Amino acid sequence: MTGALRGTIAAAVTPLRDGGAALDPDAFGPVVEFLARGGVDGIFALGTTGEGIMLSIEERRRAAELFLDAAAGRLRVAIHCGAQTTADSAALAAHAAERGADAVAVIGPPYYPFDDAGLLGHFREAARACRPLPFYVYVLSGRSGYPIPISVLMLLRDDAPNFVGMKVSEAPFDRFEPYLLEDLDVLVGPEALIVEGMKRGAVGAVSALATSFPEVVSRLVREPDPALGARVAELRAAVEGLPMPAVLKELLTLRGVPVRGDVRAPLRTLTDAERRDAAVLLERGQDLVAEASKPAR
């Protein structure tokens, strides 16, 4: 089965209002429009950048619908459906499939340690709930608390015909490389690994930085130039020095996208000093946007 996701996938922020207490429906369209104009191939909704795990199940369903409606006919949409329980993950996956998503992704549930049988059962049920929609495992031990064993992925490949690949956010590269498995697509999470990942067979990237600077990451994925890759990695590291995902929303605001800086507590918004720092990052990012807009040599 061919995976749905290729090229540059922006890990989209989720627009919120009322101090982060509610979705901001009016801002979903402008965010998606900005990403489409920036040259991305799709969006990864409700992941780490999108605060998905912080929202209620009903909010996640509604946000998925808003992203899908805004992106219809223009961008592919993968909905992250990872939740603390298998039942909630499966319910979200089924809803994404029913509402016309292009793919579903699921991270391993955080907090508890799980053995291989437990993890396999979790991913199997989520994949079954959205079948035949392409299903991706989201590998991010920094958030789940553990790496996904390769043995689990190999068994899932045999058990779930719609399991087509992974978003891999492990770093450095020696932790990323084992997930480059035969017959499974890999999407690179860390911007610093895009050049090497694409060289080694990855089919694209799911990038948080692409939500604020889509032009830059799109160019890097299309043309994995090491010099540009190093500058993108430096910018991502600088952005990560401020509270995420609030800084990405601030950068969007500075770029003219009408999205509030509100995030769901206990995530926090930026201080005045941090907003000044974000303005400096904007200048660095705009320099890269200008460079990425030049014709290839």
Secondary structure, DSSP 4 states (H G I P E B T S, - for coil): ---S--EEEEEPPPPEEGGGTEE-HHHHHHHHHHHHHTT-SEEEESSTTTTGGGS-HHHHHHHHHHHHHHHTTTSEEEEE---SSHHHHHHHHHHHHHTT-SEEEEEPPSSS---HHHHHHHHHHHHHHHTTS-EEEEE-HHHHSSPPPHHHHHHHHHH-TTEEEEEE---SHHHHGGG--TT-EEEE-SGGGHHHHHHTT--EEEESGGGT-HHHHHHHHHS--HHHHHHHHHHHHHHTTS-TTHHHHHHHHHTT--------TTS----HHHHHHHHHHHHHHHHHHHHHTSPP-
